């Protein structure tokens, strides 16, 4: 399958972490590997209504765009960050709780100390460990995840 973007053809592939059970709400995931100068994008299609409290944010039955704005992280960890963010938004409706879930999961998987900021409007200036930083949007919600300390 090819997806057209800015008059360039980019081949899509299903990421290796997709096992068909991603929160039981996704039917298709197309992952576009980023190249220099291009943003990384994923489209998530929902097949059924999700938790009613998160319907507005997940825009059920519509495509949800993931845009990675800045990254210093291995590709597998990037995919895990997005996967964990989707799980968090499925489980929680309060941004603080979403951030806490992502932080706890990354502390468990990749050892402490991770920091996560989630929201629609914030500024930041952080110092992070090498290869341990990602800033991305999931729909209209921004996620800043980094390891420091």
Helices and strands as residue ranges (DSSP letters): E 2-5, E 8-11, G 22-24, E 26-32, E 40-46, G 52-54, H 55-58, E 63-73, H 75-91, H 95-110, E 114-119, E 132-138, E 141-147
